[in-house]
């Protein structure tokens, strides 16, 4: 074992040191892993070596270079950092992050195989699996990439008319009968569901009292600037960007709608997992570990913001990303706060675990808003899509914590409790619906 590279702490080491150390250790790993495995010494060596030797044996990834599509949003961070830090190669794969223009484009490229995986909307995956929001294709959710960190932005013109929140928006819409337009990013996606839920909780029926349009995330601010919508729901940094450009304000964060809500996922097709189970596990493990690194310290979050701000990723100023990445919020109307439920990528395993109840919640909202005409078999669909088996294997490889249950209990902004136990009754309980 002579010449074994020095072990460093991924959570605290500078980003440059992490990348250089991983490169050095991968070189050493290539020369020693097989010998170590043959000698039965795996438990005596560095965890990076154990993972690499394990990946070099019968569990080796079937596909070693994978394309992961992403949309320019802050919550693509764990996919990007798994590649930038070299964590992917620790598990025997090379992640190639691929920037995409729209969620529809991500959907199509996943379905036709141009992308192997994607940073993708939770509800988009479920919609495709059931044949709504695109061609029907059996899909898989391997992990949750993030929780929280989205926002509902209203235009500065609405503020000039006296709007500061949902209640004042409802009052204005009741007196000024013009058509109000709100944008989301994909019909079955998370942003559509947060927007509709927030409007409905404030007494506004999004299907009857307003017009909903679909706009890709990077185009939200430009469209609001020219007056194409009164408000939008999207991920960061575009809510912060609207405030910086003085065209809008944050009426609500999505964590105010549902604290620690599910957001983007690592998605792929069911066929890809069946054909490449070791690759699916390896990529999931790498992204889990990258999420752990991001969450480990404020410095890591700053370094992540600096990395993803680049033109090849989110393509915006670091200042538009870093504050909300650190949980430091301003709403554009003079209020500032440190958010207890800011975006998180690991959260001791709670943010990355693909809870069955999270997947079922999106189905209840698809039914509520008429996207599904009949109740599906909620539990069966969620169990088919959310590959908890793959996640648990990846969690073991990456040393991630596992929750006590495959479902969880949440209370949303209107006081309604969701635990996944009776999705039919829950979906039918809402007074405002399609």
C-alpha positions in Angstrom: 0.0 0.0 0.0 3.0 2.3 -0.3 2.4 5.6 -1.8 -1.3 5.7 -0.8 -2.6 9.3 -1.3 -3.4 11.4 1.8 -7.0 11.2 2.9 -8.9 14.5 3.1 -12.2 15.6 4.5 -14.6 16.2 1.6 -16.8 18.3 3.8 -14.3 20.9 4.8 -11.5 20.8 2.2 -11.2 23.6 -0.4 -12.9 22.7 -3.7 -9.6 22.8 -5.6 -7.9 20.4 -3.0 -10.9 18.0 -3.3 -10.6 17.8 -7.1 -6.8 17.4 -7.1 -6.9 14.8 -4.3 -9.6 12.8 -6.1 -7.6 12.8 -9.3 -4.4 11.6 -7.5 -6.3 8.9 -5.6 -8.1 7.7 -8.8 -4.7 7.2 -10.4 -3.5 5.2 -7.4 -6.8 3.3 -7.3 -6.4 2.1 -10.8 -3.1 0.5 -9.9 -4.1 -1.1 -6.7 -7.9 -1.9 -6.6 -7.7 -5.3 -8.2 -4.8 -6.4 -6.1 -6.6 -5.2 -3.0 -9.8 -7.0 -3.9 -7.9 -10.2 -4.6 -6.1 -10.1 -1.4 -9.3 -9.7 0.6 -8.2 -6.4 2.1 -11.1 -4.2 1.2 -12.1 -3.4 4.7 -8.5 -2.1 5.6 -8.3 0.7 3.0 -9.6 4.1 2.4 -13.3 4.4 1.6 -12.6 5.8 -1.8 -10.5 2.7 -2.7 -13.2 0.4 -1.3 -15.8 2.0 -3.5 -13.6 1.9 -6.6 -12.6 -1.7 -6.0 -16.3 -2.6 -5.5 -17.1 -0.8 -8.7 -14.4 -2.7 -10.6 -15.8 -6.1 -9.8 -19.0 -7.8 -10.7 -21.0 -4.7 -9.7 -19.1 -2.5 -12.1 -21.2 0.1 -13.8 -22.5 -1.2 -17.2 -22.1 2.3 -18.7 -19.2 4.4 -17.4 -20.0 7.7 -19.0 -23.4 9.1 -18.6 -25.2 12.3 -19.8 -27.3 14.0 -17.1 -29.5 16.8 -18.4 -30.2 19.8 -16.3 -32.0 23.1 -16.5 -30.2 26.3 -15.4 -31.4 26.4 -11.8 -29.6 26.5 -8.5 -30.9 23.0 -7.6 -28.9 21.4 -10.3 -26.0 21.9 -8.0 -25.5 18.3 -6.7 -25.3 16.9 -10.2 -22.8 19.5 -11.3 -20.7 19.2 -8.1 -20.6 15.4 -8.4 -18.8 16.0 -11.7 -16.7 19.0 -10.8 -15.4 17.5 -7.6 -14.6 14.1 -9.3 -16.9 12.3 -6.9 -18.5 10.5 -9.8 -15.3 8.7 -10.7 -15.0 7.5 -7.2 -18.0 5.3 -8.0 -16.7 4.2 -11.4 -18.6 6.6 -13.6 -18.1 9.9 -15.4 -21.0 12.4 -15.3 -21.4 14.7 -18.2 -23.8 17.5 -17.2 -25.8 18.6 -20.3 -27.5 22.0 -20.2 -31.0 21.9 -21.6 -33.4 24.7 -22.7 -36.8 23.5 -21.4 -38.4 20.8 -19.3 -40.2 19.6 -22.5 -36.7 19.1 -24.0 -35.5 17.2 -21.0 -38.6 15.0 -21.1 -38.1 14.2 -24.8 -34.4 13.4 -24.5 -35.0 11.1 -21.5 -37.7 9.2 -23.4 -35.6 8.8 -26.6 -32.4 8.0 -24.8 -30.3 11.1 -25.7 -30.0 11.6 -21.9 -29.3 8.8 -19.5 -30.5 10.7 -16.4 -31.8 14.2 -15.7 -32.2 16.8 -13.0 -36.0 17.0 -13.5 -39.3 18.0 -12.0 -40.8 15.4 -9.7 -44.3 15.8 -11.3 -42.9 15.6 -14.8 -41.6 12.1 -14.2 -44.9 11.0 -12.7 -46.9 12.6 -15.6 -44.8 10.8 -18.3 -45.2 7.5 -16.5 -49.0 7.9 -16.6 -49.1 9.4 -20.1 -50.0 13.0 -19.1 -47.7 15.9 -20.1 -46.1 13.9 -22.8 -45.8 10.4 -24.4 -46.3 7.5 -22.0 -43.1 5.9 -20.8 -42.3 3.9 -17.7 -40.1 6.1 -15.5 -37.9 6.0 -12.4 -37.1 8.4 -9.6 -33.8 7.4 -8.1 -33.5 10.1 -5.4 -34.7 13.6 -4.5 -32.1 16.2 -5.5 -33.3 19.0 -3.2 -36.0 20.4 -1.0 -37.4 23.9 -0.8 -35.9 26.9 -2.5 -38.5 27.9 -5.2 -40.6 31.0 -5.1 -43.7 32.8 -6.4 -42.9 36.2 -7.9 -45.5 38.9 -8.6 -44.8 41.9 -10.8 -43.9 45.3 -9.6 -47.0 46.6 -11.3 -49.2 44.5 -9.0 -47.3 46.0 -6.0 -48.0 49.5 -7.4 -51.7 48.4 -7.3 -51.5 47.5 -3.6 -50.6 43.8 -3.8 -48.1 42.4 -1.2 -49.4 38.9 -0.6 -52.0 36.3 -1.6 -54.9 38.0 0.2 -54.3 41.4 -1.4 -53.9 39.7 -4.8 -57.3 38.1 -4.4 -58.9 41.4 -3.4 -57.5 43.1 -6.5 -58.6 40.3 -8.8 -62.1 40.5 -7.4 -62.3 44.3 -8.2 -60.3 44.5 -11.4 -61.8 41.9 -13.7 -59.1 41.8 -16.4 -57.4 38.5 -17.2 -54.5 37.7 -14.9 -51.7 35.5 -16.3 -49.4 33.4 -14.2 -46.5 31.3 -15.5 -45.3 27.9 -14.4 -42.6 25.8 -16.0 -44.3 22.5 -17.0 -48.0 21.5 -16.7 -47.5 18.5 -14.4 -44.4 19.9 -12.7 -43.6 21.1 -9.2 -43.8 24.8 -10.0 -47.3 24.4 -11.5 -48.5 22.6 -8.4 -46.9 25.1 -6.0 -48.5 28.0 -7.9 -51.9 26.4 -8.1 -51.8 25.4 -4.4 -50.9 28.9 -3.3 -53.5 30.6 -5.4 -56.2 28.2 -4.2 -55.2 28.6 -0.6 -55.8 32.3 -1.1 -59.2 31.8 -2.6 -58.2 32.1 -6.3 -59.1 29.2 -8.6 -56.1 29.0 -11.0 -58.3 27.2 -13.6 -61.2 29.6 -13.6 -60.0 32.9 -12.2 -56.7 33.2 -14.1 -54.8 32.1 -17.1 -51.8 29.7 -16.7 -49.0 29.6 -19.2 -45.8 27.6 -19.5 -42.5 29.3 -19.7 -39.0 27.8 -19.4 -37.2 28.9 -16.2 -34.4 31.0 -17.8 -37.0 33.0 -19.8 -39.2 33.9 -16.8 -37.6 37.3 -15.9 -37.4 38.4 -19.6 -41.1 37.6 -20.1 -42.2 39.5 -16.9 -40.1 42.5 -18.0 -42.1 42.9 -21.2 -45.4 42.3 -19.4 -46.3 38.8 -20.5 -47.4 37.7 -17.1 -48.5 39.0 -13.7 -46.6 36.4 -11.7 -44.6 33.2 -12.0 -43.4 30.3 -10.0 -39.9 29.0 -10.7 -36.7 27.8 -9.0 -33.8 30.0 -8.1 -32.0 32.1 -9.1 -34.8 33.6 -11.1 -36.9 34.9 -8.2 -33.9 36.7 -6.8 -33.0 37.9 -10.3 -36.4 39.5 -10.7 -35.8 41.5 -7.5 -32.3 42.5 -8.6 -33.8 43.7 -11.9 -36.6 45.5 -10.0 -39.4 44.0 -12.0 -41.0 41.8 -9.3 -41.1 40.8 -5.6 -41.3 37.5 -3.8 -44.9 37.0 -2.6 -44.2 33.6 -1.2 -41.4 31.0 -1.0 -42.4 27.5 -1.7 -41.2 26.4 1.8 -43.9 28.7 3.1 -46.4 26.5 1.2 -44.8 23.3 2.4 -41.8 23.3 4.7 -39.2 20.8 3.4 -41.2 20.0 0.3 -39.8 17.7 -2.4 -38.5 19.4 -5.5 -36.3 18.2 -8.3 -35.3 14.5 -8.6 -32.7 12.4 -10.3 -34.9 10.8 -13.0 -34.5 8.3 -15.7 -36.5 5.6 -17.5 -37.4 2.3 -15.9 -35.7 0.6 -18.9 -32.4 2.3 -18.2 -32.4 1.1 -14.6 -33.3 -2.5 -15.7 -30.5 -2.5 -18.3 -27.9 -0.6 -16.2 -28.7 -1.2 -12.5 -25.1 -0.8 -11.4 -24.7 2.5 -13.2 -28.0 3.7 -11.7 -26.7 2.9 -8.2 -23.2 4.4 -8.8 -24.6 7.7 -10.2 -27.1 7.9 -7.3 -24.3 7.4 -4.8 -22.2 10.0 -6.4 -25.0 12.6 -6.4 -25.9 11.8 -2.8 -22.3 12.4 -1.7 -22.2 15.7 -3.6 -25.3 16.8 -1.8 -23.7 15.9 1.5 -20.6 18.0 0.5 -22.8 21.0 -0.4 -24.8 20.9 2.8 -21.7 20.4 5.0 -20.8 24.0 5.4 -21.6 27.6 4.4 -18.2 27.7 2.6 -19.1 24.7 0.5 -22.4 26.4 -0.4 -20.5 29.6 -1.5 -18.1 27.5 -3.5 -21.0 25.7 -5.1 -22.7 29.0 -6.0 -19.5 30.3 -7.6 -19.2 27.1 -9.6 -22.8 26.9 -10.9 -23.0 30.6 -11.7 -20.7 30.0 -14.7 -22.0 30.3 -18.3 -21.9 26.6 -18.8 -24.3 26.0 -15.9 -26.8 28.7 -14.6 -25.2 31.6 -16.4 -25.9 34.5 -14.0 -24.2 36.6 -11.4 -23.0 34.8 -8.3 -24.8 37.5 -6.2 -28.1 36.2 -7.7 -27.4 32.7 -6.3 -25.4 32.8 -3.1 -27.7 34.6 -0.6 -30.7 32.3 -1.1 -28.3 29.4 -1.3 -27.3 30.4 2.2 -30.9 30.9 3.3 -30.6 34.7 3.4 -33.8 36.1 1.9 -35.2 39.5 0.9 -38.6 39.8 -0.7 -38.0 43.0 -2.7 -40.4 45.0 -0.5 -37.9 45.7 2.4 -38.3 42.4 4.4 -35.2 40.3 5.0 -34.9 37.1 7.0 -32.8 34.0 7.5 -35.0 31.1 6.3 -35.1 28.0 8.5 -36.2 25.9 5.5 -33.9 27.1 2.8 -32.8 24.8 -0.1 -31.0 21.7 1.1 -29.5 18.8 -0.9 -29.0 16.1 1.7 -30.4 17.1 5.1 -29.0 14.0 6.9 -30.6 11.8 4.2 -34.1 13.4 4.6 -33.8 15.7 1.6 -32.4 13.0 -0.8 -34.7 10.1 0.1 -37.4 9.4 -2.5 -40.4 9.2 -0.1 -43.4 7.3 -1.5 -45.7 9.9 0.0 -43.9 12.7 -1.9 -44.6 11.0 -5.2 -48.2 10.3 -4.3 -48.8 14.0 -3.4 -48.1 15.1 -6.9 -50.6 12.5 -8.2 -53.3 13.9 -5.8 -52.7 17.4 -7.3 -52.8 16.1 -10.8 -56.2 14.6 -10.0 -57.3 17.8 -8.2 -56.5 20.0 -11.3 -58.0 17.7 -13.8 -54.8 16.4 -15.3 -55.8 12.9 -14.2 -59.4 12.1 -15.0 -59.7 9.3 -12.5 -57.9 8.3 -9.3 -54.8 6.1 -10.0 -53.6 3.3 -7.8 -51.5 5.8 -5.9 -49.4 3.4 -3.8 -48.7 1.1 -6.7 -47.6 3.9 -9.0 -45.3 5.4 -6.4 -43.7 2.1 -5.7 -43.1 1.5 -9.4 -41.5 4.9 -10.0 -39.6 5.6 -6.8 -36.7 3.1 -6.8 -36.1 2.9 -3.1 -34.2 -0.3 -3.6 -31.6 1.5 -5.8 -31.5 4.4 -3.4 -30.8 2.2 -0.3 -27.9 0.5 -2.2 -26.5 3.8 -3.1 -27.0 5.1 0.4 -25.0 2.2 1.7 -22.2 2.9 -0.8 -22.1 6.6 0.1 -22.6 6.3 3.8 -25.9 8.2 3.7 -28.4 8.0 6.5 -31.8 6.4 5.9 -35.1 7.6 7.4 -37.2 5.3 9.6 -40.1 5.2 7.1 -40.7 5.3 3.3 -43.4 7.9 3.8 -43.5 11.0 6.0 -46.0 13.4 7.5 -46.3 17.1 6.4 -48.7 20.0 7.1 -49.1 22.5 4.3 -49.8 26.2 4.5 -53.6 25.8 4.8 -53.2 23.4 7.8 -54.1 20.3 5.8 -52.2 17.2 6.9 -50.6 14.9 4.3 -49.2 11.5 5.2 -50.0 9.4 2.1 -52.4 7.1 4.0 -55.6 8.0 2.1 -54.7 9.8 -1.1 -58.2 9.4 -2.6 -59.8 11.2 0.3 -57.1 13.8 0.3 -57.4 14.6 -3.4 -61.2 14.9 -3.2 -61.1 17.1 0.0 -60.2 20.4 -1.7 -63.0 22.8 -2.2 -61.2 24.7 -5.0 -60.3 22.3 -7.8 -60.7 21.9 -11.5 
